[in-house]
Amino acid sequence: MNFSKETARANKVWFDSDNLWILFVDGRQLSVPKSFFPSFSNATEEQLSQYELSGGGIGIHWDSLDEDLYVPNLLINTNMQLENKYA
């Protein structure tokens, strides 16, 4: 199992009460605690749902929150955890 930073592309984004969820174009899902992103802490559901994917899914932008995420960077620790798990 290899989460490649170079091929990571978001297809869909959503939130639950505690997490940001990303569905990748290859069908994998990743959740990240909303607390990692201060701009999400007081955001409304409407603001959180108003995102744009850019660069074919390598970027996620929330205009009303002035927040941008580079999707491959969200996988940095994931790769290290998987390498340790299967080493």
N, C-alpha and C positions, 0 to 999 in steps of 0.2 A: 504494500500500500504506500503510495507516494503522493503527497500533496506538493506539487511543484509550484513554487512561487511564480515561475515564468508562465505557467498556463492557467493560473487561478483567475477565473472569470465569474462574477456574480450574475445570477439570472433573476433573483427575486430577493427582497429584503422585507422582514417584518419584525415585530417586537412582541414579547409577552411581558408580564409584569416586571421581570428582572433582567431579561436578556435581549440583545440584538441577535437576530437569526439571519443567516445568509444561506441561500440555496445556490449552489454553483451549477454551471452549465452541464457538468458531468453527473449531476444528481446528488452529490455529497452536500451535507449541511454542516454549518459551523455556528455555534452560539458563543457570544462574548458578553460578559456581564455589562449591563448598561452603566454601571458605576465606573467603568474604565473611561467613560466619555462624559465629562462634566456637562457638556451642552445638552445631553439627553435627560439629565436629572429632573429638570422642571419643564420639559417640553410636553406639549399636549399630544394626544393621540393623532390629531390632525397634522400637526407639525412633523411627527415621526413618520407618518405615512406619505408625506410629500417629499420623496427623494427622486433623484435622477441618476441613472447609470451612465457612466461615460467611458470612452475608450474601449467599447466592446465588453464592458463589465469589470474593468480593472479599477475603476473609480466609482465611489458613491458620494453624491452631493446632496446636502439638505440646505437649500437656499435660505429659508426662514431662520435656520439655526446657525448659519455660517459655519457649517461643519463639512469637512471633506475627509473621506477615508480612502486609502490606497489598499485595495483588497489583498495583494500579495504580502504586504507587511503584516496582515492579521495572521498569516500562516507561519511566521518565523518561529514562534515557540512551539507550534503544532509539529513542525518537522523535527525539532529536537526531542520532543516528548515521544514521538513515534520511533525515532532512532533508538532511544534508550529502552523503549518497551520491547522492541524486536531484536535488540543486540544480544 
